[in-house]
Each structure stands twice: as C-alpha cells, then as structure tokens.
Amino acid sequence: MRLPSILAFVFALVIALSGCHRTPDDERIREAIATTAAGAEAGKASDTVSALSDDFDGNAGQFDKRALSNMVRLFALRGQGIHVLMGPVTVEPRGERRVARFTVTLTAGSGVLPDNAGAYDVETGWRKDGGEWRCFTASWKRAL
C-alpha cells in the first residue's frame, strides 16, 4: 500500500470510530440519575434538578422541579446533609421514551428527613428534550 492510501484508510477509520463513540441513551440516563444523586448529597440544588424537565411531576403532584430544588437549598442552608445510596439502575425503552427503575436509600444527618429516611423503589420517565434526556415524571414508594 502506498502512504496516501494508508493515510486515507486511517482517516476513514478514525471518522467511522468517532461516529460510534456517542454515549448510548441508556448510559446517558444513568449518568443523569447519578448526577442528580450527587447533587443532592452535595447540597447543590441546580445539579439535583438539572436533568428534570420544566414540567416534572414527582409522586403525583407531591413535588415539582421548583419544590425539589427549594428542598435541597433548605437542607444546604441548614448545614444538614442527605446521603444517597443508589442500587442498580435498569432502563427500558417505551417507544421514544425510556423508563428507569432503581432502589435508593436515603439517610440524613442532624435530623433531616426523619420520617422519610429509608429505602425506596423508584420509577422514572424520561424523554428527549432538545437532544438531552430529561426526567419528566418520577414515583416512589417505600421498599419492603
């Protein structure tokens, strides 16, 4: 092979591989869930809600995006931490949308969430919004 042919081959290979390197949708959703959990632990409201859609509905109206953000801010202002232990996340397609399920255990310091601390089964709904996956709904119940 001549040098120009080899360079053309290598160039074509690099272009083909770079197209395959896009993060799969399921992994992007798992990353968004991890970012949400890390944001809650760090007391960073913006990180906690960054993956939520503007019309997010948590547990049939108990929380919207703003209420969740305010709750994280309140805990941070009080100096009270939330600890999040995530179980494995499963993601399954539902047409153009995705459903992610996982178990989360919440613990807290300094009396935060005394009634709500514990393990929960969580189901979240995701849709693409401007090329990004956004959580538009979540429901949770105490794990048995």
PLY file of the C-alpha trace (Angstrom):
ply
format ascii 1.0
element vertex 144
property float x
property float y
property float z
element edge 143
property int vertex1
property int vertex2
end_header
0.00 0.00 0.00
1.17 3.49 -0.73
1.38 6.10 2.02
-1.57 8.19 0.73
-3.74 5.04 0.66
-2.77 4.18 4.22
-3.50 7.74 5.39
-6.87 7.69 3.63
-7.69 4.35 5.30
-6.64 5.59 8.76
-8.61 8.82 8.27
-11.74 6.87 7.25
-11.31 4.53 10.23
-10.98 7.45 12.66
-14.14 9.07 11.27
-16.06 5.79 11.47
-14.97 5.13 15.05
-15.73 8.66 16.19
-19.31 8.21 14.97
-19.61 5.05 17.08
-18.31 6.73 20.22
-21.57 8.51 21.08
-22.79 7.59 24.55
-25.81 5.25 24.37
-29.12 6.71 25.55
-29.43 4.27 28.46
-26.00 5.28 29.74
-26.83 8.98 29.42
-29.91 8.41 31.59
-27.87 6.50 34.19
-25.34 9.37 34.23
-28.15 11.91 34.73
-29.52 9.89 37.66
-26.04 9.72 39.21
-25.61 13.48 38.77
-28.96 14.06 40.48
-27.95 11.90 43.45
-24.52 13.54 43.71
-26.13 16.99 43.56
-28.48 16.13 46.42
-25.60 14.84 48.55
-23.52 17.95 47.82
-26.44 20.27 48.58
-26.33 21.68 45.05
-29.90 22.36 44.00
-29.01 23.17 40.38
-27.20 19.83 39.93
-30.04 17.99 41.64
-32.67 19.29 39.22
-30.57 19.72 36.05
-31.94 16.52 34.49
-35.57 17.35 35.27
-37.96 18.78 32.70
-39.67 22.07 33.49
-42.98 20.20 33.83
-41.53 17.50 36.13
-44.13 15.73 38.29
-42.89 13.89 41.37
-45.11 11.32 43.02
-48.38 12.53 41.52
-48.04 16.19 42.43
-46.09 15.96 45.70
-43.01 17.60 44.13
-42.31 19.68 41.08
-38.89 20.84 39.88
-39.02 24.04 41.91
-40.12 22.35 45.15
-37.34 19.77 44.89
-34.78 22.49 44.23
-36.01 24.51 47.22
-35.87 21.47 49.49
-32.21 20.82 48.59
-31.41 24.52 49.14
-33.09 24.46 52.55
-31.11 21.44 53.71
-27.89 23.05 52.46
-28.66 26.34 54.25
-29.25 24.43 57.48
-25.96 22.59 57.02
-27.80 19.30 57.03
-26.68 16.60 54.66
-28.56 13.98 52.72
-26.81 10.73 51.90
-27.93 8.76 48.86
-27.12 5.10 48.27
-28.19 4.02 44.78
-28.99 0.50 43.69
-28.53 -0.66 40.09
-30.49 1.31 37.50
-32.42 -0.55 34.80
-33.52 1.37 31.73
-36.06 0.07 29.23
-37.41 1.69 26.08
-41.05 2.69 25.78
-41.34 3.93 22.22
-39.49 7.25 22.03
-39.25 7.42 25.82
-37.42 5.46 28.50
-38.37 4.16 31.94
-35.63 3.86 34.55
-36.12 1.90 37.77
-33.87 1.68 40.80
-33.83 1.44 44.57
-32.45 4.33 46.59
-31.68 4.51 50.29
-31.79 7.95 51.88
-30.11 8.70 55.16
-29.55 12.04 56.77
-27.56 13.79 59.42
-28.79 16.24 62.04
-32.43 15.20 62.00
-33.11 15.77 58.30
-35.82 13.60 56.79
-36.51 11.64 59.98
-39.84 10.41 58.66
-38.69 9.99 55.08
-35.30 8.32 55.56
-35.23 4.76 54.32
-35.21 2.67 51.17
-37.47 3.44 48.21
-38.38 1.79 44.93
-38.28 4.49 42.26
-39.65 4.57 38.72
-38.78 7.50 36.46
-39.99 8.50 33.00
-37.57 10.10 30.50
-38.00 11.89 27.19
-35.67 13.72 24.84
-35.86 17.48 25.06
-33.55 19.43 22.78
-31.30 16.41 22.30
-30.95 15.80 26.06
-32.75 13.19 28.12
-34.95 14.82 30.77
-36.88 13.17 33.58
-40.49 14.30 33.34
-42.03 12.06 35.98
-41.00 10.03 38.99
-42.86 7.93 41.50
-41.55 6.27 44.61
-42.75 4.10 47.45
-41.08 2.57 50.46
-39.26 -0.62 49.63
-40.39 -3.60 51.65
0 1
1 2
2 3
3 4
4 5
5 6
6 7
7 8
8 9
9 10
10 11
11 12
12 13
13 14
14 15
15 16
16 17
17 18
18 19
19 20
20 21
21 22
22 23
23 24
24 25
25 26
26 27
27 28
28 29
29 30
30 31
31 32
32 33
33 34
34 35
35 36
36 37
37 38
38 39
39 40
40 41
41 42
42 43
43 44
44 45
45 46
46 47
47 48
48 49
49 50
50 51
51 52
52 53
53 54
54 55
55 56
56 57
57 58
58 59
59 60
60 61
61 62
62 63
63 64
64 65
65 66
66 67
67 68
68 69
69 70
70 71
71 72
72 73
73 74
74 75
75 76
76 77
77 78
78 79
79 80
80 81
81 82
82 83
83 84
84 85
85 86
86 87
87 88
88 89
89 90
90 91
91 92
92 93
93 94
94 95
95 96
96 97
97 98
98 99
99 100
100 101
101 102
102 103
103 104
104 105
105 106
106 107
107 108
108 109
109 110
110 111
111 112
112 113
113 114
114 115
115 116
116 117
117 118
118 119
119 120
120 121
121 122
122 123
123 124
124 125
125 126
126 127
127 128
128 129
129 130
130 131
131 132
132 133
133 134
134 135
135 136
136 137
137 138
138 139
139 140
140 141
141 142
142 143
